[in-house]
Amino acid sequence: MISGVFFRNPRERLGLPNPILSGLCKGGILWGLLAVLAFSLTVPLTRIAAPIFGGVVAGLGRAALAAMFAGAFLVATSQPRPALRDLPALMAVGLGLFVGYPLFLSLGLETVPSIHGAVTSGLLPLATAVAATASAGERPPLMFWIGTLSGVLVVLTFAITQGGGTIGPGDAWLLCAVGSAGVGNSSGGLIARKIGGWQTICWALLVVSPITFGAVLQDSARLTLHAPFAAWMSLLYLGTVSSLLAFFAWVKGLSIGGIARIGQLQLIQTFTILPFSAILLGEPITYASLIASLAVLSCAILCLRTRRATVRPPL
């Protein structure tokens, strides 16, 4: 009786019809949605940690922390080492997702409000789609690009108008973060099909760990025990969830559902950030944000309903 209650089919426990949840899992959408929800705390928590610890420690310190857990996971599960030919792809994942993106994001959020982080989140789907087209050989249909560009336009309009119509110096760092994440997402989705999603993240963290640990040691004076408790808790979340566990789900979703297609779920992330920013940073949720969120959600659904991108055959 007990085993029947606790170990029955997960689809039954969730109360969803089998075909619905099966389709979400099979298409990678559920994995992507779980990752987006976890990533939603990244911007507001970085906004808390970066002014205290500095952009280098807040950005690369989280990757260094995640690398320690990643190494433990790989040893505990006796994972085989990746082949030498896979190292360039793993390096691209590590540099894009765990060095460039968090460092540039932290440097940007040291000086600009977290609402400007919406610019980063809004441009990530486009950057991911472009990277997937250029390096992964994916060829999304025209309707996909229409939905993507429409969603990006809504996000940019919202972010700029809510930010007072100005672009601060920190936004240049946020644009650099966009490019880094696009390359990392594309490379991660490709290599995950070969060695597995969570294995890709763990190995990528270890490959770039000399960079992340070295940078943190150079700026270790910022890691003071007198820092506020909220800053330490933010850094802990960024290291264990934003840089590790959430990426397990994200890369798995990209590898299953297509890099460009699942990458459009990041459009939703722009507006899942809002309630956390309101709670943690006291930023208001306006009617404009609610209307824009519905518009972006419609664009994301349009992208997800397009057929999976075709893949260009190797030359």
CORGIGI-V770417 format. One record per residue. N is the residue number from 1. RES is the residue in one small letter. PHI is phi in whole degrees, -180 to 180 (* if undefined). PSI is psi in degrees with one decimal (none if undefined). NEAR is the number of other ideal C-beta (glycine too) atoms within 10 Angstrom. Layout:
n = <N	N>
res = <RES	RES>
phi = <PHI	PHI>
psi = <PSI	PSI>
near = <NEAR	NEAR>
//
This chain:
n = <1	2	3	4	5	6	7	8	9	10	11	12	13	14	15	16	17	18	19	20	21	22	23	24	25	26	27	28	29	30	31	32	33	34	35	36	37	38	39	40	41	42	43	44	45	46	47	48	49	50	51	52	53	54	55	56	57	58	59	60	61	62	63	64	65	66	67	68	69	70	71	72	73	74	75	76	77	78	79	80	81	82	83	84	85	86	87	88	89	90	91	92	93	94	95	96	97	98	99	100	101	102	103	104	105	106	107	108	109	110	111	112	113	114	115	116	117	118	119	120	121	122	123	124	125	126	127	128	129	130	131	132	133	134	135	136	137	138	139	140	141	142	143	144	145	146	147	148	149	150	151	152	153	154	155	156	157	158	159	160	161	162	163	164	165	166	167	168	169	170	171	172	173	174	175	176	177	178	179	180	181	182	183	184	185	186	187	188	189	190	191	192	193	194	195	196	197	198	199	200	201	202	203	204	205	206	207	208	209	210	211	212	213	214	215	216	217	218	219	220	221	222	223	224	225	226	227	228	229	230	231	232	233	234	235	236	237	238	239	240	241	242	243	244	245	246	247	248	249	250	251	252	253	254	255	256	257	258	259	260	261	262	263	264	265	266	267	268	269	270	271	272	273	274	275	276	277	278	279	280	281	282	283	284	285	286	287	288	289	290	291	292	293	294	295	296	297	298	299	300	301	302	303	304	305	306	307	308	309	310	311	312	313	314	315>
res = <m	i	s	g	v	f	f	r	n	p	r	e	r	l	g	l	p	n	p	i	l	s	g	l	c	k	g	g	i	l	w	g	l	l	a	v	l	a	f	s	l	t	v	p	l	t	r	i	a	a	p	i	f	g	g	v	v	a	g	l	g	r	a	a	l	a	a	m	f	a	g	a	f	l	v	a	t	s	q	p	r	p	a	l	r	d	l	p	a	l	m	a	v	g	l	g	l	f	v	g	y	p	l	f	l	s	l	g	l	e	t	v	p	s	i	h	g	a	v	t	s	g	l	l	p	l	a	t	a	v	a	a	t	a	s	a	g	e	r	p	p	l	m	f	w	i	g	t	l	s	g	v	l	v	v	l	t	f	a	i	t	q	g	g	g	t	i	g	p	g	d	a	w	l	l	c	a	v	g	s	a	g	v	g	n	s	s	g	g	l	i	a	r	k	i	g	g	w	q	t	i	c	w	a	l	l	v	v	s	p	i	t	f	g	a	v	l	q	d	s	a	r	l	t	l	h	a	p	f	a	a	w	m	s	l	l	y	l	g	t	v	s	s	l	l	a	f	f	a	w	v	k	g	l	s	i	g	g	i	a	r	i	g	q	l	q	l	i	q	t	f	t	i	l	p	f	s	a	i	l	l	g	e	p	i	t	y	a	s	l	i	a	s	l	a	v	l	s	c	a	i	l	c	l	r	t	r	r	a	t	v	r	p	p	l>
phi = <*	-63	-64	-67	-79	-91	-122	-76	-55	-57	-64	-71	-65	-77	75	-101	-58	-53	-63	-67	-67	-62	-67	-63	-68	-66	-87	82	-68	-63	-62	-64	-66	-61	-66	-60	-62	-68	-69	-62	-86	-62	-64	-63	-72	-66	-64	-79	-80	-61	-65	-85	-93	93	-64	-68	-69	-66	-83	-92	-63	-66	-70	-66	-63	-63	-63	-65	-68	-61	-61	-64	-61	-66	-69	-63	-102	53	-75	-70	-70	-68	-69	-58	-70	-90	-63	-59	-67	-66	-64	-64	-63	-64	-68	-75	-92	-116	-119	-63	-61	-66	-67	-67	-63	-66	-63	-69	-79	-67	-123	-118	-64	-66	-62	-69	-63	-64	-62	-61	-63	-70	-89	-58	-60	-66	-62	-65	-66	-65	-64	-65	-69	-76	-106	-94	76	-77	-130	-66	-73	-60	-61	-62	-67	-63	-64	-64	-66	-65	-64	-64	-63	-63	-64	-64	-61	-63	-64	-71	-67	-74	-88	87	78	-120	-117	-86	-57	-66	-68	-64	-64	-65	-66	-64	-63	-60	-62	-63	-68	-61	-65	-64	-63	-64	-65	-65	-62	-72	-70	-65	-67	-99	-112	102	-66	-70	-65	-59	-64	-63	-67	-63	-63	-71	-61	-97	-61	-59	-71	-68	-67	-62	-66	-67	-63	-66	-117	-66	-62	-75	-84	-87	-70	-85	-65	-57	-57	-61	-68	-66	-66	-64	-64	-64	-64	-61	-80	-92	-104	-61	-103	-140	-62	-64	-71	-56	-70	-65	-67	-63	-62	-63	-71	-86	-96	101	-65	-67	-69	-68	-60	-71	-64	-67	-61	-68	-59	-53	-101	-76	-68	-57	-63	-70	-66	-67	-73	-86	-117	74	-82	-74	-101	-102	-62	-61	-67	-69	-64	-64	-64	-67	-65	-68	-60	-63	-65	-65	-63	-60	-65	-71	-86	-73	-66	-60	-61	-74	-113	-66	-66	-62	-76>
psi = <-46.7	-45.5	-32.5	-31.2	-45.2	-18.8	18.5	176.4	127.9	-30.5	-34.6	-38.2	-34.4	-14.1	18.5	145.0	141.1	-45.4	-34.3	-55.1	-35.1	-41.0	-40.0	-44.7	-43.9	-33.1	-1.6	-1.8	-42.8	-42.1	-42.6	-40.8	-40.9	-41.7	-43.6	-41.9	-42.3	-37.7	-19.4	-22.9	-9.3	-49.5	-53.0	-36.2	-34.0	-36.1	-28.7	-43.1	-37.9	-45.5	-24.1	-51.7	-15.0	156.6	-35.8	-48.9	-44.0	-34.2	-51.2	-22.1	-36.5	-36.3	-35.6	-41.8	-44.4	-33.6	-34.5	-43.6	-38.0	-43.9	-40.6	-41.2	-44.4	-40.5	-44.1	-31.2	5.8	49.3	138.0	149.7	144.7	155.5	154.9	-34.5	-14.8	-10.5	-40.6	-40.4	-41.6	-35.9	-39.7	-40.4	-48.4	-45.2	-36.6	-47.9	-29.1	-5.1	-64.4	-55.5	-54.3	-34.6	-48.9	-37.3	-45.3	-41.8	-38.2	-43.2	-2.7	-28.4	-14.8	155.8	157.5	-20.1	-27.7	-19.4	-20.5	-30.3	-44.5	-50.4	-35.3	-31.2	-15.9	-43.5	-40.7	-42.6	-40.7	-42.3	-41.7	-43.1	-39.3	-36.5	-40.5	-44.1	-32.2	-8.1	15.1	146.2	83.6	152.5	169.1	-41.0	-32.2	-46.5	-35.1	-45.5	-41.0	-51.3	-34.5	-43.5	-41.4	-40.0	-41.7	-45.8	-45.7	-42.0	-44.5	-48.6	-41.5	-43.4	-39.6	-21.7	11.5	9.8	11.4	155.6	116.5	168.8	-33.4	-18.8	-23.7	-39.9	-38.0	-36.4	-36.7	-36.7	-37.2	-50.5	-41.1	-44.5	-36.0	-45.0	-43.3	-41.9	-44.8	-46.9	-39.7	-42.4	-34.0	-52.3	-26.0	-28.4	-19.4	-46.4	-0.7	151.2	-58.3	-30.1	-38.7	-46.2	-45.2	-46.8	-37.5	-40.1	-40.1	-37.4	-38.5	5.9	-34.1	-34.3	-48.0	-44.1	-40.8	-42.6	-40.2	-40.5	-35.8	-28.8	26.7	-17.4	-23.1	-15.4	66.2	142.1	-13.9	2.4	149.6	148.6	-39.7	-35.9	-42.0	-41.9	-35.7	-44.4	-37.4	-44.0	-43.9	-34.0	-37.0	-34.0	-59.8	-33.6	1.1	-76.5	-42.6	-33.5	-27.1	-50.1	-39.2	-49.7	-34.6	-43.2	-42.2	-40.7	-28.7	-49.1	-2.4	134.7	-49.8	-41.7	-53.8	-28.2	-22.9	-13.1	-18.2	-18.5	-38.5	-33.6	-33.0	-36.8	-14.1	-17.3	-32.8	-50.1	-34.7	-36.8	-35.8	-41.9	-45.7	-32.1	-3.3	19.3	132.3	150.5	117.5	169.6	-34.8	-40.4	-36.5	-43.5	-44.2	-36.6	-38.4	-39.1	-43.4	-38.4	-39.9	-40.6	-40.4	-41.2	-39.7	-43.1	-41.7	-24.0	-8.3	156.5	154.7	142.5	140.7	156.4	128.2	129.4	147.3	146.9	none>
near = <5	6	7	7	8	8	9	10	9	10	15	10	11	10	7	13	10	10	9	11	17	13	12	16	17	11	18	25	18	19	24	28	18	17	24	24	15	21	22	23	20	26	26	23	27	27	26	23	30	26	15	20	25	18	25	20	23	30	33	25	27	32	30	23	21	27	25	15	16	24	15	11	16	18	9	8	10	6	15	8	9	19	9	7	7	16	13	12	23	24	16	21	29	27	19	24	26	31	21	21	27	30	24	24	28	27	21	28	29	20	15	20	17	20	21	24	27	27	25	30	27	26	24	27	33	22	24	29	28	17	25	28	18	12	17	22	15	24	13	24	12	8	13	24	16	14	23	26	14	17	26	23	14	23	29	15	14	24	23	17	11	19	17	10	7	9	16	15	9	19	20	13	23	25	16	18	29	22	18	22	26	26	22	26	31	29	28	27	32	22	24	25	15	13	18	17	23	21	22	30	30	26	26	31	29	18	22	24	19	11	17	26	17	11	19	21	10	11	16	12	8	15	16	10	5	5	15	11	7	13	18	16	13	27	24	14	20	27	20	16	18	23	29	25	17	22	29	22	23	29	33	26	29	31	22	20	25	26	30	30	29	32	32	29	27	27	31	23	28	31	24	17	24	23	14	17	23	14	11	17	15	7	20	9	14	12	7	12	20	12	12	23	20	10	19	25	15	14	23	21	13	17	25	18	11	20	11	16	21	12	12	11	6	5	4>
//
